[in-house]
């Protein structure tokens, strides 16, 4: 018989149960962090993907011109205009994440991204309301750019702070993986709509469908992010914005230059490639969409694999050096094959190889860049480095490459652009500080 006086006393904790509960709680928290980051990163990448796929259509509807090339370039200029807002979003929202926490910042970014997407999805055309239509689309892209500028730092910091030091690269790599999954979803959506609707229907209303689908994701993401566990409780005294630029200006500059190769590769290989295949190589749209699907699939699968491998190495730099050197070696023959022996199978395989090479450094690179800063400056520092690099070298890459091809008449122009960008990254990498495991 049990003594009733002692029956209500709590049982002593079992060592095995306590040991197992902590890792289980950590894994659960890590999974929620991945899902929360995936929703926002995914919506951002999905919107960018479908915009790039329908750039020619948007150009004709909102930037009409007597020259199709001029309309396309204006559409890509609007695509790039969103990137002009990224540095502002990086400073404002990144600083907000360091002062008020990652959860508050991520809730704000998904709200801004949703507003920008809605403006593009429902904007009347230039033929309906004149110049105001163009203004609405540009405003939508600016809101998306502001959101994306702060998203990357807050989401990356949340992912890294949700993992043990032995799993940082793996967990951070899911940022790239979810972007790949979103690009795949955008490509499949674009391919399905293009195959289903007539060109007239596409021009009239079909191009809006992918953006409307993206809006359906937003409420789910907002709910998940508002119920996240916070990984950083900051404060004004711990997150002085001026001190970030005063103490870490050299790291910020090197980080921006380090982003050159990867961001140029991403925006040319994933976002610009469909237009390049159709406009410059005169391949059918189905080939362009399948190539984009392969790009998204390769990023989704390979990023976590390379992230897990990076966690087994004592230093972050070897994986990043390998990615940059492989990119330099592959870039020229890749575009040479595209321009001389392009078939459906070869194009899809080549894009898969290109994105696999880019994925090598995803987790290691992001972890190394964030470890260059203490926790109280991490979101701001990462946001600024990433956003400046993407703005200067990535966001306007489609516009610059379109102009280079038109000016030189050479479809090899993207290769020279990417090789230059990779060289800049390699030089910056040699000088970038490395602090593996820094809190």
N, C-alpha and C positions, 0 to 999 in steps of 0.2 A: 504493500500500500504506500502511496505517495503522501508525504506530509503536506497538508494543505497550506501550511505557513510558507513552505518553500516552493510550492507548485507554481506560484505566480512570478517567481524570480526569473529574470531572463537567463537563458542558457548562455554559457560562455561561447564566444565565437570560435568556430572550428577553423584551425589554420588552413586546411585545404580549401574550405569554402571561401575564406577571405582572400586567399591567393588567387583563386579562380575568378572571384567577382570583379577585381580590379581590371584585369585584362579584358574581361567581357564588357565592362562599362566603357573602357577605352575604345574597344572595337565598335561599340554601338555609337559612341560619340563621333568617331572617325567616319562611320558610314553616313551619319546625319550631315556632317560637314561636307562630305563629297556630294551628297544629293543637293544640299543648299547651294553649293558652288556651281554644280552642274546646271541647275535651273537658270541661274543668271547668266553664266558664261554661255550656256547653250542658246538662250534667247538672243543674246548679243551676236553670237556667231551665226545662228540661223538667219537672223535679219540681214546681216552683212552678206551672207551667201545668196539669199534670194534676190537681194538688190543687185548684186553683181551679175546674176544670171539674167535678170530682166533689165539690165542697164540700157540696152538698145531700145527697148519698148518705152521705158521711162523717159529716155532722151527724146523720142519722137513726140510723146504726149505732153511733156512738161518743159522741154527745151527745143521747140521746133526750129528748124533751120533749113535753108535750101540745100545744105550739104549734110548727108547722113553722118559723115565723119565728125563734123562740128557738133551735131547733136549728141553723138556718142561721147565726145570729149567733154562736153558740158555736163553730161550725166555722170561721168567719172570724176569731174571736178567737184560735183556735189557729193559724191561718194567720199572724196578726199576732204571736203569741207568739214565733215564730221570729225575728222582727225585733228583739225585745228583746235577743236574744243577739248581734246583729250588732255593736254597739259593743264588747262584750267581745272578740269574735273579731277585730275591727279592731285593737284595741290589742295583744292578745297575739300574733296571727299576723302582723299587719303589722310589729310590732317584731321578731318572729322572722325575717321576710323581710329586714329591714334589717341584722340581725346575722349570720344564717347563710346568707343568699342566697335568691334567688327560687325556685330549684329545690326546695330543702328545704321551703319554705313551701307550694308548690303540691302537692307530694306529700302533705303533711299534710292540706291542705284536701279533696282528693278522697277521702282515706280517711274523714274525718269525714262528708262528704256521703253516701258510700256506706252508712255505718252508719245514718245517720238515715233514708235511703230504705228500707233493709231493715226497720227497725222498723215503718214505716208499711205496707209491702207485706205483712208477715206477721203483723201484730198481730191476735189474736183479737178478735171484736166484744164490745161491752158485754154482749150477751145471753149470751155464752159464759163470760166470766171477771169480769164486773162492772166495778167502777171501775178495775181494773188495765188494762183495755183503753184507757180514756181516757188513763191515765198514759203508756202506751207510745206512743200517737200524739203526745201533747204532747212527750214526750222526743225522739221522732224529729224533730219540727219544731225543737226547741231545738238539736239537733246540726246540723241543716241550717243554722240561723241562725248558729251559731258558725262553721261552715265558710265560709258566704257572706260573713261579715264580714271575714275575712282574704283571701278569694279575690280580691276585686276589686282591692285595692291591689297584691298580688303579681303578678297576671296583667297588670294595666295597666302596671306598671313594667317587667315583662319585655318586653312588646310594644314599649313606647317605646324601651327600651334596645337592642332588636334591630334598630332602623332608623336610617338616617341622619337628620340634623336636617331634611332636605328631605322626608322621608316619614313623619314622626311621626304626624300626624293620620290619614293613610291607614291605617297599621298599627294604631294604637290603635282606629280605628273598627271593626275586625274583632271587637272585643269585643261591641259592639252588634249587629253582623251575625250573629255566632254565636248570640247570645241570640235573635235573631229566627228563625234557622233552627231552634233548639231549640223555640221556641214554636210554629212551624209543624209540627214533628214531633209535638209533644204534642197539638196540635189535630187533626191527621190521625189520630193514634192514637185519641184520644177519639171522633172522628166515626165511625171504622171500627168500633170496639167497640160504640158505641151503636146503629149501624145493623144490626149483625150479631146482637147478643144481645137476648133478651127483657128487659123491665123486671125480671122476677123474677131472671133469671140475672145481670143487672147488679148488683142489690142483694145477691145472694148471694156472688158471687165475681168477676164481670166487672170491677168497679172496680179490682181489684188488678193486673190485667194490665199497665196502663201503667207502674206502679211497678216491676214485675218486668222489663219491657223496659229501663227506665232502668238497672237494676242490671247489665245485660249490657255497658253502655258502660264501667263503672268499671274493670275489669281492663286494658282497652286504654289508658285514660287514665293509669292508674297506671304502666304500662310506659313510655309515651311521656314522661311527666314525669320519671321517674327517669333517663332517658337524654338529658335536655336539656343544652345548653351553658349554663353559668352566665353571667349578665350583670353580677352584682354580688357581690363578695366583701367582706362587711362585717366587723364586729368590735365588741366591747362599747365600745371607745373611740370609735367613729365613730357609734354609734347610741344615744345616751343618750335614754331615753324621756322623762324629765322635761324635757329641753331642747326637745323637740318642742312640748309644751304651753306652756312658758314663753316661747319665742321666737316661736311661730307661732299663738298662741291666736286672734288676730284673723283670720288667714287661715282657720283651721279653722272658726270661727264663720261667716264669710262663705261658705265653701265649702258648709257644711251648708245654709245658707239658699238658696244658688244651686241646690242639688239639688232644691229644693221643687217647682218646676214640672215638671221632666222626670220625676222619680220618681213624682209624683202622676199625671201623664199616663200613664206606663207601667202602673202597677198598676190604674188604673181602665180604661184603654182596652184593655189586653191581658188582664189577669187577671179583672177584675170584670165586664167587658162581657158575657161569655156569661150570667152569672147575671142581670145587669140586663135583658138582652133577653128572657130567659125569665120571670123573676119579675115585673118591673115592666111590660114591654111585651107580655107574653104571646105571644111569638113562638115558633115551633117550634124544638127543639134544633138542627136542621140549620142554621138561619140563624145561630145563635150560634156553632157550630163553623166555619162558612164565614167568618164575620167574623173569628174568631181566626186562621184560616189566612191571610187577607188581611193581618192585622196582622203576623204573622211573616214573610210573604213581602216586604212593603214594607220592613221593617227589614233583612232580609237583603240586599236589592238596593240600597236607597238609602243605607244607612250608609257603605259604602265609597266611593260616588260623591261624597257630600258631604265625606267625609274627604279625598279627593284634591283637591277644590276648595279646602278649607281650607288645604292645604299651599301653595297658590299665592298666598295672601294674606299680607301682612307681619304682620298681627295676628290673634289668635284671636277677639277680641270681636265683629267684625261678623257672623260666622256665628251666634254665640250670640244676639246681639240680634235678628237676623232671625227666629230660631226662636221666641223668646219673644213677640215682637210678632205673628207669624203665629198662634201658639197662642191669644193673647188675642182676636184678631180672629175666629178660626174656632170657638172653643169654644161660645159661646151658639147661633149658628145651627145648629151641628152637632147639639146635643141637642134644639133646637127641631124640627128636621126628623125626628130619631129618634122623638120623641114624637107627632108629628102626621102624618107621611107616610112611615112606615117600610115599606119593601118589601125583599125579599131583595136585589135589585140595589142599591138606594139605601144600605142598611145596609153592605153589603160595600164599596161605593165610599167612603162616608164614613169608615169605619174606615181604609181605605187612605190617604186624605188626612190623617187625624189622625196616623197613625204616620209618614208621610212628613215632616210638619212636625216631629215630635219628632226625627227622624233628622238634621235639618239641623245640629244642634249637637253630635252625638255625638262625633266625633273631635276637633273643635276644643275642646269643653268639657273632655274628659278630659285632653287635652294641656296645656291652660292650667292646670288644677288641679294636675297633677303638676309642671309647671314652676315653680310657686310655691314648691317645696321643693328643696333640694339632694339629690343622689342618696342620701346616707346616711339621709335622713328621708322619702324619696319614698313608699315602700310604706306606712309608718305614716300619713303625712299623708293620702294618698289614701284609705286604708281608713277612717280616722276620719271624714273629710268625707262620704264616700259613705254609710257605714253609719248615721251619725247622721241624715243627710237622709232616707234610705230608711226608717229606723225611725220617725221622728217624723211624716213626711208621706206616705210611700208604703205601708209595710206595713199600717198600720191604716186606709188609705183605704177599702178595701172595707167594713170594719166601720162606719166613720164614715158613709159614704155610705148604707149600708143603714139605719142608724139615722136619718139625716136624711130619707130618703124616707118611712120609717114615721112619723116625728114630724110632718113637714110635709104629707105626702100628695102632695108634688109630685115627679114624675119628673125635674124640671129641677134637683134638688139637686146632682147631680154637676157640672153646668156651673158653678154658683156656687163650689163647692169648687175646681175647677180654675182658674177665673179668679183667685181669691184667691191660690192657690199661684203662678201665673205672675207676678202682681204682686210678690210677695215676691222671686222670683228676679230680676226686672228691677232691683229696688232693690239687691240684693246684688251683682249683676253690675257695676253702676256703680262700686262701691268695691273690687272684687276686683283684686289686682295681676296684671299680665301680663308674663311674661319669656320671649318666644318664643325657642326654641333653647337654653335653659339646660341645662347638663350636670347 
